[in-house]
Amino acid sequence: MTTERASNSALTREIQTLLRDLIARLHQLNDAVGSRIDLKAGDIEILDLVARHGPLSPSEVSVSTGIHPATLTGVIDRLERAGWVDRVPDPEDRRRVRLEARRERGAEMVRLYAPMNRSLTEICAALRPDQLEVIRDSYAMPPPASMPPPDCGAPTDCRKLVG
């Protein structure tokens, strides 16, 4: 049992290192894509969040990402000026706005990320369905309760959007 535990511990450390490497490569990719469309890597991450989960209020984006609202305003301004998002009135409260990704720009983003998507498709094609399910399930797991949410400075519970 001790050998199995040691093996699991070593494998866990290896997975942690590989995930950190993957995150670093994704940041590099976002930097490269951002340089092509005059956005920062962090701007692209916000755009992705809004495109996948929007429309979202700026407060929801702030809570979800941990980005301070004042900093987020600058990001939203850049995305809006570049034609990637629109601020639209909240249908339930006209004093508030929601962020919507401009769908007509989606094809441009798909084109820029196409090489990565092709590589991922090739990797997945080499795996059995049960292996793909393990990967999917491990990424779909909520973060452990011991993992603190981002320090978002907002009065609401960050875990509702992060976890």
OpenMM code with the backbone's topology and positions (N, CA, C; nanometers):
from openmm import Vec3, app, unit

residues = "MET THR THR GLU ARG ALA SER ASN SER ALA LEU THR ARG GLU ILE GLN THR LEU LEU ARG ASP LEU ILE ALA ARG LEU HIS GLN LEU ASN ASP ALA VAL GLY SER ARG ILE ASP LEU LYS ALA GLY ASP ILE GLU ILE LEU ASP LEU VAL ALA ARG HIS GLY PRO LEU SER PRO SER GLU VAL SER VAL SER THR GLY ILE HIS PRO ALA THR LEU THR GLY VAL ILE ASP ARG LEU GLU ARG ALA GLY TRP VAL ASP ARG VAL PRO ASP PRO GLU ASP ARG ARG ARG VAL ARG LEU GLU ALA ARG ARG GLU ARG GLY ALA GLU MET VAL ARG LEU TYR ALA PRO MET ASN ARG SER LEU THR GLU ILE CYS ALA ALA LEU ARG PRO ASP GLN LEU GLU VAL ILE ARG ASP SER TYR ALA MET PRO PRO PRO ALA SER MET PRO PRO PRO ASP CYS GLY ALA PRO THR ASP CYS ARG LYS LEU VAL GLY".split()
positions = [
    Vec3(0.0822, -0.1200, 0.0000),
    Vec3(0.0000, 0.0000, 0.0000),
    Vec3(0.0864, 0.1261, 0.0000),
    Vec3(0.1975, 0.1221, 0.0720),
    Vec3(0.2858, 0.2376, 0.0783),
    Vec3(0.3461, 0.2680, -0.0579),
    Vec3(0.3818, 0.1633, -0.1331),
    Vec3(0.4371, 0.1816, -0.2670),
    Vec3(0.3333, 0.2440, -0.3590),
    Vec3(0.2085, 0.1998, -0.3470),
    Vec3(0.1012, 0.2570, -0.4289),
    Vec3(0.0792, 0.4034, -0.3945),
    Vec3(0.0825, 0.4355, -0.2659),
    Vec3(0.0645, 0.5740, -0.2218),
    Vec3(0.1787, 0.6617, -0.2740),
    Vec3(0.3014, 0.6116, -0.2670),
    Vec3(0.4172, 0.6866, -0.3172),
    Vec3(0.4071, 0.7053, -0.4678),
    Vec3(0.3612, 0.6020, -0.5374),
    Vec3(0.3444, 0.6107, -0.6826),
    Vec3(0.2383, 0.7147, -0.7180),
    Vec3(0.1269, 0.7127, -0.6430),
    Vec3(0.0215, 0.8121, -0.6662),
    Vec3(0.0718, 0.9524, -0.6372),
    Vec3(0.1503, 0.9679, -0.5335),
    Vec3(0.2035, 1.0988, -0.4975),
    Vec3(0.2956, 1.1520, -0.6076),
    Vec3(0.3809, 1.0656, -0.6600),
    Vec3(0.4714, 1.1070, -0.7678),
    Vec3(0.3916, 1.1412, -0.8933),
    Vec3(0.2912, 1.0601, -0.9231),
    Vec3(0.2084, 1.0855, -1.0400),
    Vec3(0.1297, 1.2159, -1.0231),
    Vec3(0.0804, 1.2407, -0.9034),
    Vec3(0.0083, 1.3657, -0.8756),
    Vec3(0.0998, 1.4857, -0.8985),
    Vec3(0.2230, 1.4791, -0.8479),
    Vec3(0.3178, 1.5898, -0.8691),
    Vec3(0.3459, 1.6104, -1.0173),
    Vec3(0.3583, 1.5010, -1.0906),
    Vec3(0.3822, 1.5111, -1.2350),
    Vec3(0.2634, 1.5769, -1.3060),
    Vec3(0.1423, 1.5390, -1.2683),
    Vec3(0.0218, 1.5993, -1.3266),
    Vec3(0.0156, 1.7475, -1.2938),
    Vec3(0.0480, 1.7833, -1.1689),
    Vec3(0.0473, 1.9243, -1.1303),
    Vec3(0.1463, 2.0047, -1.2151),
    Vec3(0.2628, 1.9489, -1.2368),
    Vec3(0.3639, 2.0166, -1.3193),
    Vec3(0.3161, 2.0294, -1.4633),
    Vec3(0.2591, 1.9226, -1.5165),
    Vec3(0.2091, 1.9260, -1.6544),
    Vec3(0.0965, 2.0283, -1.6700),
    Vec3(0.0091, 2.0378, -1.5711),
    Vec3(-0.0987, 2.1368, -1.5786),
    Vec3(-0.0432, 2.2785, -1.5733),
    Vec3(0.0572, 2.3018, -1.4886),
    Vec3(0.1187, 2.4358, -1.4859),
    Vec3(0.1836, 2.4674, -1.6207),
    Vec3(0.2492, 2.3673, -1.6797),
    Vec3(0.3087, 2.3878, -1.8126),
    Vec3(0.2012, 2.4179, -1.9165),
    Vec3(0.0903, 2.3469, -1.9108),
    Vec3(-0.0200, 2.3700, -2.0046),
    Vec3(-0.0751, 2.5111, -1.9886),
    Vec3(-0.0931, 2.5541, -1.8643),
    Vec3(-0.1432, 2.6900, -1.8402),
    Vec3(-0.0469, 2.7923, -1.8982),
    Vec3(0.0828, 2.7706, -1.8794),
    Vec3(0.1826, 2.8640, -1.9338),
    Vec3(0.1753, 2.8675, -2.0863),
    Vec3(0.1592, 2.7501, -2.1490),
    Vec3(0.1488, 2.7464, -2.2958),
    Vec3(0.0208, 2.8141, -2.3445),
    Vec3(-0.0876, 2.7985, -2.2709),
    Vec3(-0.2120, 2.8661, -2.3088),
    Vec3(-0.1977, 3.0173, -2.2967),
    Vec3(-0.1275, 3.0629, -2.1944),
    Vec3(-0.1021, 3.2070, -2.1827),
    Vec3(-0.0174, 3.2554, -2.3003),
    Vec3(0.0821, 3.1765, -2.3402),
    Vec3(0.1646, 3.2138, -2.4562),
    Vec3(0.0799, 3.2192, -2.5819),
    Vec3(-0.0081, 3.1219, -2.5985),
    Vec3(-0.0970, 3.1205, -2.7145),
    Vec3(-0.1873, 3.2433, -2.7134),
    Vec3(-0.2456, 3.2745, -2.5972),
    Vec3(-0.3318, 3.3925, -2.5881),
    Vec3(-0.2536, 3.5199, -2.6156),
    Vec3(-0.1276, 3.5264, -2.5712),
    Vec3(-0.0429, 3.6426, -2.6032),
    Vec3(-0.0229, 3.6543, -2.7539),
    Vec3(0.0063, 3.5411, -2.8188),
    Vec3(0.0302, 3.5421, -2.9638),
    Vec3(-0.0965, 3.5822, -3.0395),
    Vec3(-0.2108, 3.5246, -3.0000),
    Vec3(-0.3379, 3.5603, -3.0639),
    Vec3(-0.3681, 3.7070, -3.0374),
    Vec3(-0.3492, 3.7494, -2.9131),
    Vec3(-0.3766, 3.8887, -2.8783),
    Vec3(-0.2942, 3.9870, -2.9588),
    Vec3(-0.1699, 3.9512, -2.9878),
    Vec3(-0.0856, 4.0418, -3.0670),
    Vec3(-0.1382, 4.0560, -3.2098),
    Vec3(-0.2084, 3.9558, -3.2592),
    Vec3(-0.2659, 3.9614, -3.3947),
    Vec3(-0.3908, 4.0478, -3.4014),
    Vec3(-0.4613, 4.0617, -3.2869),
    Vec3(-0.5879, 4.1362, -3.2868),
    Vec3(-0.5848, 4.2544, -3.1901),
    Vec3(-0.4657, 4.2901, -3.1459),
    Vec3(-0.4439, 4.4067, -3.0604),
    Vec3(-0.5201, 4.3977, -2.9281),
    Vec3(-0.5158, 4.2789, -2.8657),
    Vec3(-0.5732, 4.2590, -2.7331),
    Vec3(-0.4680, 4.1948, -2.6434),
    Vec3(-0.4831, 4.2145, -2.5139),
    Vec3(-0.3973, 4.1482, -2.4171),
    Vec3(-0.4516, 4.0077, -2.3905),
    Vec3(-0.3642, 3.9188, -2.3433),
    Vec3(-0.4066, 3.7820, -2.3130),
    Vec3(-0.5222, 3.7812, -2.2139),
    Vec3(-0.5163, 3.8668, -2.1127),
    Vec3(-0.6249, 3.8737, -2.0147),
    Vec3(-0.7556, 3.9203, -2.0762),
    Vec3(-0.7462, 4.0087, -2.1767),
    Vec3(-0.8667, 4.0545, -2.2472),
    Vec3(-0.9344, 3.9365, -2.3160),
    Vec3(-0.8517, 3.8505, -2.3756),
    Vec3(-0.9054, 3.7344, -2.4473),
    Vec3(-0.9742, 3.6396, -2.3501),
    Vec3(-0.9187, 3.6244, -2.2314),
    Vec3(-0.9813, 3.5370, -2.1322),
    Vec3(-1.1181, 3.5913, -2.0893),
    Vec3(-1.1287, 3.7226, -2.0743),
    Vec3(-1.2573, 3.7842, -2.0400),
    Vec3(-1.3552, 3.7669, -2.1558),
    Vec3(-1.3079, 3.7908, -2.2778),
    Vec3(-1.3915, 3.7729, -2.3961),
    Vec3(-1.4443, 3.6302, -2.4039),
    Vec3(-1.3584, 3.5324, -2.3776),
    Vec3(-1.3996, 3.3925, -2.3809),
    Vec3(-1.5079, 3.3648, -2.2769),
    Vec3(-1.4909, 3.4187, -2.1571),
    Vec3(-1.5905, 3.4003, -2.0518),
    Vec3(-1.7255, 3.4573, -2.0937),
    Vec3(-1.7241, 3.5788, -2.1483),
    Vec3(-1.8490, 3.6427, -2.1915),
    Vec3(-1.9106, 3.5667, -2.3091),
    Vec3(-1.8277, 3.5218, -2.4018),
    Vec3(-1.8799, 3.4490, -2.5182),
    Vec3(-1.9426, 3.3157, -2.4772),
    Vec3(-1.8837, 3.2482, -2.3800),
    Vec3(-1.9361, 3.1174, -2.3393),
    Vec3(-2.0525, 3.1260, -2.2419),
    Vec3(-2.0536, 3.2278, -2.1549),
    Vec3(-2.1528, 3.2315, -2.0474),
    Vec3(-2.2435, 3.3536, -2.0496),
    Vec3(-2.2209, 3.4440, -2.1448),
    Vec3(-2.2948, 3.5694, -2.1475),
    Vec3(-2.4363, 3.5554, -2.1966),
    Vec3(-2.5094, 3.6634, -2.1900),
    Vec3(-2.4623, 3.7928, -2.1410),
    Vec3(-2.4391, 3.7905, -1.9904),
    Vec3(-2.3362, 3.8640, -1.9482),
    Vec3(-2.2993, 3.8744, -1.8075),
    Vec3(-2.2883, 4.0208, -1.7687),
    Vec3(-2.3176, 4.0493, -1.6447),
    Vec3(-2.2949, 4.1847, -1.5955),
    Vec3(-2.1461, 4.1998, -1.5655),
    Vec3(-2.0958, 4.3214, -1.5673),
    Vec3(-1.9562, 4.3405, -1.5279),
    Vec3(-1.9287, 4.2862, -1.3874),
    Vec3(-2.0241, 4.2984, -1.2970),
    Vec3(-2.0058, 4.2444, -1.1613),
    Vec3(-1.9887, 4.0934, -1.1638),
    Vec3(-2.0674, 4.0245, -1.2457),
    Vec3(-2.0546, 3.8792, -1.2560),
    Vec3(-1.9173, 3.8407, -1.3104),
    Vec3(-1.8690, 3.9161, -1.4077),
    Vec3(-1.7356, 3.8882, -1.4626),
    Vec3(-1.6305, 3.9124, -1.3553),
    Vec3(-1.6443, 4.0198, -1.2805),
    Vec3(-1.5491, 4.0512, -1.1741),
    Vec3(-1.5455, 3.9409, -1.0689),
    Vec3(-1.6613, 3.8962, -1.0261),
    Vec3(-1.6691, 3.7901, -0.9252),
    Vec3(-1.6103, 3.6604, -0.9797),
    Vec3(-1.6420, 3.6277, -1.1026),
    Vec3(-1.5966, 3.5029, -1.1625),
    Vec3(-1.4452, 3.4985, -1.1815),
    Vec3(-1.3864, 3.6113, -1.2142),
    Vec3(-1.2438, 3.6145, -1.2472),
    Vec3(-1.1555, 3.6646, -1.1345),
    Vec3(-1.2149, 3.7356, -1.0397),
    Vec3(-1.1348, 3.7957, -0.9342),
    Vec3(-1.0691, 3.9259, -0.9757),
    Vec3(-1.1032, 3.9756, -1.0935),
    Vec3(-1.0467, 4.1026, -1.1400),
    Vec3(-1.1222, 4.2173, -1.0732),
    Vec3(-1.0482, 4.3112, -1.0201),
    Vec3(-1.1080, 4.4269, -0.9531),
    Vec3(-1.1966, 4.5019, -1.0530),
    Vec3(-1.3134, 4.5487, -1.0098),
    Vec3(-1.4050, 4.6172, -1.1017),
    Vec3(-1.3418, 4.7339, -1.1776),
    Vec3(-1.2557, 4.8114, -1.1125),
    Vec3(-1.1934, 4.9244, -1.1825),
    Vec3(-1.1011, 4.8754, -1.2941),
    Vec3(-1.0282, 4.7687, -1.2689),
    Vec3(-0.9416, 4.7107, -1.3724),
    Vec3(-1.0255, 4.6523, -1.4848),
    Vec3(-1.1336, 4.5861, -1.4463),
    Vec3(-1.2211, 4.5240, -1.5447),
    Vec3(-1.2825, 4.6276, -1.6382),
    Vec3(-1.3113, 4.7450, -1.5884),
    Vec3(-1.3679, 4.8509, -1.6727),
    Vec3(-1.2751, 4.8809, -1.7902),
    Vec3(-1.1453, 4.8869, -1.7641),
    Vec3(-1.0486, 4.9098, -1.8724),
    Vec3(-1.0486, 4.7969, -1.9728),
    Vec3(-1.0588, 4.6738, -1.9259),
    Vec3(-1.0632, 4.5572, -2.0154),
    Vec3(-1.1885, 4.5641, -2.1025),
    Vec3(-1.3019, 4.5912, -2.0401),
    Vec3(-1.4286, 4.5993, -2.1141),
    Vec3(-1.4224, 4.7126, -2.2164),
    Vec3(-1.3654, 4.8247, -2.1781),
    Vec3(-1.3508, 4.9368, -2.2721),
    Vec3(-1.2692, 4.8948, -2.3938),
    Vec3(-1.1574, 4.8237, -2.3711),
    Vec3(-1.0742, 4.7776, -2.4843),
    Vec3(-1.1517, 4.6816, -2.5733),
    Vec3(-1.2233, 4.5870, -2.5116),
    Vec3(-1.2994, 4.4892, -2.5897),
    Vec3(-1.4116, 4.5573, -2.6690),
    Vec3(-1.4740, 4.6562, -2.6093),
    Vec3(-1.5821, 4.7275, -2.6779),
    Vec3(-1.5264, 4.8124, -2.7932),
    Vec3(-1.4182, 4.8855, -2.7678),
    Vec3(-1.3580, 4.9685, -2.8738),
    Vec3(-1.3124, 4.8838, -2.9922),
    Vec3(-1.2630, 4.7639, -2.9626),
    Vec3(-1.2138, 4.6755, -3.0689),
    Vec3(-1.3274, 4.5988, -3.1370),
    Vec3(-1.4507, 4.6161, -3.0905),
    Vec3(-1.5648, 4.5526, -3.1556),
    Vec3(-1.5888, 4.4084, -3.1157),
    Vec3(-1.5385, 4.3674, -2.9983),
    Vec3(-1.5554, 4.2288, -2.9554),
    Vec3(-1.6759, 4.2098, -2.8637),
    Vec3(-1.7123, 4.3118, -2.7877),
    Vec3(-1.8288, 4.3023, -2.6983),
    Vec3(-1.9114, 4.4286, -2.7092),
    Vec3(-2.0358, 4.4158, -2.6685),
    Vec3(-2.1264, 4.5300, -2.6573),
    Vec3(-2.1774, 4.5362, -2.5151),
    Vec3(-2.1947, 4.6580, -2.4671),
    Vec3(-2.2663, 4.6803, -2.3419),
    Vec3(-2.4122, 4.7007, -2.3806),
    Vec3(-2.4988, 4.6152, -2.3306),
    Vec3(-2.6412, 4.6251, -2.3646),
    Vec3(-2.7212, 4.6448, -2.2359),
    Vec3(-2.8336, 4.7158, -2.2443),
    Vec3(-2.9150, 4.7355, -2.1236),
    Vec3(-2.9639, 4.6018, -2.0680),
    Vec3(-2.9634, 4.5915, -1.9376),
    Vec3(-3.0175, 4.4736, -1.8705),
    Vec3(-3.1694, 4.4808, -1.8834),
    Vec3(-3.2337, 4.3792, -1.9408),
    Vec3(-3.3790, 4.3868, -1.9600),
    Vec3(-3.4580, 4.3932, -1.8293),
    Vec3(-3.3965, 4.3496, -1.7185),
    Vec3(-3.4665, 4.3504, -1.5898),
    Vec3(-3.4397, 4.4775, -1.5093),
    Vec3(-3.3335, 4.5500, -1.5432),
    Vec3(-3.2995, 4.6716, -1.4695),
    Vec3(-3.2240, 4.7633, -1.5642),
    Vec3(-3.2941, 4.8614, -1.6207),
    Vec3(-3.2360, 4.9469, -1.7245),
    Vec3(-3.1188, 5.0316, -1.6751),
    Vec3(-3.0971, 5.0371, -1.5429),
    Vec3(-2.9827, 5.1119, -1.4898),
    Vec3(-2.8531, 5.0318, -1.5046),
    Vec3(-2.8661, 4.9037, -1.5269),
    Vec3(-2.7497, 4.8149, -1.5364),
    Vec3(-2.7242, 4.7768, -1.6817),
    Vec3(-2.6002, 4.7313, -1.7069),
    Vec3(-2.5671, 4.6801, -1.8400),
    Vec3(-2.5203, 4.5361, -1.8279),
    Vec3(-2.5288, 4.4683, -1.9400),
    Vec3(-2.4782, 4.3323, -1.9511),
    Vec3(-2.3808, 4.3320, -2.0682),
    Vec3(-2.2859, 4.2421, -2.0634),
    Vec3(-2.1868, 4.2303, -2.1699),
    Vec3(-2.2251, 4.1145, -2.2601),
    Vec3(-2.2252, 4.1419, -2.3899),
    Vec3(-2.2531, 4.0388, -2.4896),
    Vec3(-2.1381, 4.0352, -2.5881),
    Vec3(-2.0927, 3.9148, -2.6200),
    Vec3(-1.9895, 3.8998, -2.7225),
    Vec3(-2.0536, 3.9223, -2.8590),
    Vec3(-1.9815, 3.9892, -2.9465),
    Vec3(-2.0317, 4.0124, -3.0816),
    Vec3(-2.0057, 3.8868, -3.1637),
    Vec3(-2.1116, 3.8172, -3.1952),
    Vec3(-2.1026, 3.6868, -3.2621),
    Vec3(-2.0376, 3.6964, -3.4001),
    Vec3(-2.0514, 3.8091, -3.4669),
    Vec3(-1.9941, 3.8210, -3.6016),
    Vec3(-1.8414, 3.8175, -3.5984),
    Vec3(-1.7812, 3.8375, -3.4815),
    Vec3(-1.6363, 3.8316, -3.4707),
    Vec3(-1.5883, 3.6904, -3.4358),
    Vec3(-1.6812, 3.6010, -3.4050),
    Vec3(-1.6465, 3.4657, -3.3621),
    Vec3(-1.5625, 3.3886, -3.4623),
    Vec3(-1.5926, 3.4029, -3.5905),
    Vec3(-1.5179, 3.3293, -3.6937),
    Vec3(-1.3704, 3.3691, -3.6936),
    Vec3(-1.3444, 3.4952, -3.6678),
    Vec3(-1.2054, 3.5417, -3.6614),
    Vec3(-1.1304, 3.4727, -3.5477),
    Vec3(-1.1942, 3.4610, -3.4333),
    Vec3(-1.1316, 3.3953, -3.3189),
    Vec3(-1.1133, 3.2461, -3.3457),
    Vec3(-1.2124, 3.1829, -3.4065),
    Vec3(-1.2012, 3.0409, -3.4403),
    Vec3(-1.0824, 3.0189, -3.5337),
    Vec3(-1.0647, 3.1071, -3.6315),
    Vec3(-0.9526, 3.0956, -3.7252),
    Vec3(-0.8190, 3.1071, -3.6525),
    Vec3(-0.8089, 3.1993, -3.5579),
    Vec3(-0.6831, 3.2191, -3.4861),
    Vec3(-0.6474, 3.1018, -3.3948),
    Vec3(-0.7470, 3.0358, -3.3431),
    Vec3(-0.7231, 2.9215, -3.2545),
    Vec3(-0.7306, 2.7874, -3.3282),
    Vec3(-0.7495, 2.7894, -3.4597),
    Vec3(-0.7652, 2.6662, -3.5364),
    Vec3(-0.6461, 2.5708, -3.5222),
    Vec3(-0.5220, 2.6176, -3.5278),
    Vec3(-0.4109, 2.5218, -3.5118),
    Vec3(-0.4152, 2.4472, -3.3778),
    Vec3(-0.4462, 2.5166, -3.2704),
    Vec3(-0.4571, 2.4505, -3.1404),
    Vec3(-0.5723, 2.3504, -3.1407),
    Vec3(-0.6854, 2.3907, -3.1980),
    Vec3(-0.8007, 2.3008, -3.2015),
    Vec3(-0.7726, 2.1767, -3.2851),
    Vec3(-0.7003, 2.1938, -3.3967),
    Vec3(-0.6623, 2.0772, -3.4772),
    Vec3(-0.5715, 1.9832, -3.3985),
    Vec3(-0.4755, 2.0381, -3.3280),
    Vec3(-0.3847, 1.9555, -3.2471),
    Vec3(-0.4614, 1.8800, -3.1390),
    Vec3(-0.5520, 1.9475, -3.0727),
    Vec3(-0.6306, 1.8830, -2.9690),
    Vec3(-0.7185, 1.7718, -3.0270),
    Vec3(-0.7746, 1.7959, -3.1444),
    Vec3(-0.8554, 1.6930, -3.2107),
    Vec3(-0.7710, 1.5704, -3.2426),
    Vec3(-0.6478, 1.5921, -3.2900),
    Vec3(-0.5584, 1.4799, -3.3192),
    Vec3(-0.5228, 1.4018, -3.1931),
    Vec3(-0.4957, 1.4729, -3.0848),
    Vec3(-0.4640, 1.4058, -2.9581),
    Vec3(-0.5825, 1.3222, -2.9122),
    Vec3(-0.7009, 1.3810, -2.9163),
    Vec3(-0.8212, 1.3103, -2.8705),
    Vec3(-0.8545, 1.1913, -2.9600),
    Vec3(-0.8243, 1.2009, -3.0878),
    Vec3(-0.8524, 1.0909, -3.1805),
    Vec3(-0.7695, 0.9672, -3.1478),
    Vec3(-0.6566, 0.9866, -3.0827),
    Vec3(-0.5695, 0.8743, -3.0484),
    Vec3(-0.6101, 0.8069, -2.9168),
    Vec3(-0.7089, 0.8616, -2.8488),
    Vec3(-0.7510, 0.8072, -2.7201),
    Vec3(-0.8814, 0.7298, -2.7329),
    Vec3(-0.8989, 0.6338, -2.6424),
    Vec3(-1.0236, 0.5579, -2.6365),
    Vec3(-1.1309, 0.6428, -2.5673),
    Vec3(-1.2577, 0.6141, -2.5929),
    Vec3(-1.3647, 0.6906, -2.5269),
    Vec3(-1.3541, 0.6909, -2.3744),
    Vec3(-1.3174, 0.5779, -2.3132),
    Vec3(-1.3069, 0.5748, -2.1672),
    Vec3(-1.1944, 0.6665, -2.1177),
    Vec3(-1.0868, 0.6795, -2.1945),
    Vec3(-0.9793, 0.7711, -2.1572),
    Vec3(-1.0258, 0.9166, -2.1688),
    Vec3(-1.0991, 0.9455, -2.2748),
    Vec3(-1.1529, 1.0806, -2.2922),
    Vec3(-1.2498, 1.1154, -2.1799),
    Vec3(-1.3288, 1.0184, -2.1363),
    Vec3(-1.4235, 1.0429, -2.0278),
    Vec3(-1.3510, 1.0752, -1.8972),
    Vec3(-1.2396, 1.0071, -1.8699),
    Vec3(-1.1625, 1.0362, -1.7489),
    Vec3(-1.1094, 1.1791, -1.7546),
    Vec3(-1.0572, 1.2190, -1.8695),
    Vec3(-1.0060, 1.3552, -1.8851),
    Vec3(-1.1196, 1.4553, -1.8663),
    Vec3(-1.2305, 1.4327, -1.9358),
    Vec3(-1.3455, 1.5236, -1.9223),
    Vec3(-1.3920, 1.5325, -1.7780),
    Vec3(-1.4076, 1.4189, -1.7137),
    Vec3(-1.4583, 1.4176, -1.5769),
    Vec3(-1.3633, 1.4872, -1.4802),
    Vec3(-1.2333, 1.4740, -1.5024),
    Vec3(-1.1387, 1.5386, -1.4113),
    Vec3(-1.1430, 1.6899, -1.4260),
    Vec3(-1.1674, 1.7397, -1.5451),
    Vec3(-1.1765, 1.8845, -1.5646),
    Vec3(-1.3130, 1.9391, -1.5264),
    Vec3(-1.4140, 1.8547, -1.5221),
    Vec3(-1.5489, 1.8995, -1.4876),
    Vec3(-1.5699, 1.9039, -1.3371),
    Vec3(-1.4762, 1.8487, -1.2605),
    Vec3(-1.4901, 1.8471, -1.1149),
    Vec3(-1.4789, 1.9887, -1.0600),
    Vec3(-1.5641, 2.0227, -0.9621),
    Vec3(-1.5496, 2.1550, -0.8997),
    Vec3(-1.4205, 2.1581, -0.8194),
    Vec3(-1.3654, 2.2775, -0.7989),
    Vec3(-1.2438, 2.2845, -0.7182),
    Vec3(-1.2728, 2.2373, -0.5765),
    Vec3(-1.1733, 2.1797, -0.5096),
    Vec3(-1.1974, 2.1332, -0.3720),
    Vec3(-1.2334, 2.2496, -0.2803),
    Vec3(-1.3074, 2.2184, -0.1745),
    Vec3(-1.3504, 2.3225, -0.0802),
    Vec3(-1.2307, 2.3938, -0.0187),
    Vec3(-1.1167, 2.3256, -0.0118),
    Vec3(-0.9982, 2.3872, 0.0477),
    Vec3(-0.9327, 2.4880, -0.0463),
    Vec3(-0.9736, 2.4888, -0.1744),
    Vec3(-0.9171, 2.5827, -0.2709),
    Vec3(-0.9910, 2.7150, -0.2584),
    Vec3(-0.9213, 2.8201, -0.2153),
    Vec3(-0.9928, 2.9472, -0.1966),
    Vec3(-1.0335, 3.0083, -0.3296),
    Vec3(-1.1466, 3.0781, -0.3298),
    Vec3(-1.1880, 3.1480, -0.4512),
    Vec3(-1.0946, 3.2660, -0.4745),
    Vec3(-1.0961, 3.3227, -0.5937),
    Vec3(-1.0130, 3.4408, -0.6154),
    Vec3(-1.0569, 3.5528, -0.5229),
    Vec3(-0.9618, 3.6333, -0.4808),
    Vec3(-0.9934, 3.7470, -0.3947),
    Vec3(-1.0503, 3.8564, -0.4835),
    Vec3(-1.1824, 3.8541, -0.4984),
    Vec3(-1.2450, 3.9436, -0.5947),
    Vec3(-1.2866, 4.0762, -0.5333),
    Vec3(-1.2827, 4.0872, -0.4013),
    Vec3(-1.3201, 4.2132, -0.3388),
    Vec3(-1.4673, 4.2460, -0.3494),
    Vec3(-1.5476, 4.1530, -0.3975),
    Vec3(-1.6907, 4.1766, -0.4117),
    Vec3(-1.7629, 4.1162, -0.2907),
    Vec3(-1.8768, 4.1703, -0.2534),
    Vec3(-1.9468, 4.1211, -0.1350),
    Vec3(-2.0158, 3.9856, -0.1578),
    Vec3(-2.0241, 3.9407, -0.2815),
    Vec3(-2.0917, 3.8147, -0.3083),
    Vec3(-1.9938, 3.6986, -0.3006),
    Vec3(-2.0455, 3.5784, -0.2935),
    Vec3(-1.9623, 3.4588, -0.2836),
    Vec3(-1.9050, 3.4249, -0.4202),
    Vec3(-1.7733, 3.4329, -0.4324),
    Vec3(-1.7061, 3.4051, -0.5588),
    Vec3(-1.7247, 3.2615, -0.6043),
    Vec3(-1.7477, 3.1698, -0.5114),
    Vec3(-1.7560, 3.0285, -0.5476),
    Vec3(-1.8725, 2.9976, -0.6408),
    Vec3(-1.9775, 3.0793, -0.6390),
    Vec3(-2.0933, 3.0451, -0.7223),
    Vec3(-2.0600, 3.0499, -0.8699),
    Vec3(-1.9645, 3.1317, -0.9125),
    Vec3(-1.9264, 3.1346, -1.0535),
    Vec3(-1.7979, 3.0591, -1.0804),
    Vec3(-1.7127, 3.0464, -0.9810),
    Vec3(-1.5847, 2.9806, -1.0010),
    Vec3(-1.6003, 2.8304, -0.9932),
    Vec3(-1.6795, 2.7811, -0.8989),
    Vec3(-1.6869, 2.6379, -0.8740),
    Vec3(-1.7944, 2.5683, -0.9454),
] * unit.nanometer
topology = app.Topology()
chain = topology.addChain("A")
for resn in residues:
    res = topology.addResidue(resn, chain)
    for name in ("N", "CA", "C"):
        topology.addAtom(name, app.Element.getBySymbol(name[0]), res)
